[in-house]
Structure formats: structure tokens, C-alpha cells
Amino acid sequence: MKQGDVLIVHLRGALVQAQTSRLESTLKNGLSSGTPPRIVLELSDVTFVDSMALGLLIKFHMQAQEAGGDMKLVHIPPMLADALRHAGLGTRIPGFPSIAEAVASFK
């Protein structure tokens, strides 16, 4: 779903290796959908994130920033927040309590 020039992606369920190709495809489309890419991932329905999916999130966050954009997270589940913190990225990937706040932060 698009809100202005921001792509909003709702992720659900367990983000595991078996689903990483679908996640990667979605994020690739997000990177190419705007200049600069502006992506919001809504995570309230995510139940688990394995290391492959975490790696993809980190990779695409860095690629969005390299392209002059950003990727922001909404409703970060505690287990993902812990994994990001352990990876040293707890404060580098922006997290927001609502989609509206994440979208507004791009302006």
C-alpha cells in the first residue's frame, strides 16, 4: 500500500528462511518504487524473526539509506527489538508506535 510516496508493507506471521524470498522481493520492489526509497514496515502481526529475515531487514535498511531514503519500523515486536539491539542496530533502524508517525518522519 502507498501513502503518498511512502510504501507501507504489513508483515505477518513468522519471518523465516522459507519466506525470505517473498520478503526480499517485497523489499526490492520498495527500493525501486521511489526516489529516494521510503519504506515503512508494519510489524504488529509478526510472531517470529529468524536470522535470515533479520539479515534481510538490515541489508535493505542500509540499501535504502545508501539510495538517499530510509526504512522505518512500526510496532516492533520485543523479540525483534532484542535482536536489533544485540546486532548493535537498536537505535539505527528507526522504530515508531504508529504508521502515521513513521510516514510523518520522512518529511
Order of alpha helices (4+ residues) and beta strands (2+ residues): beta-beta-alpha-beta-alpha-beta-alpha-beta-alpha
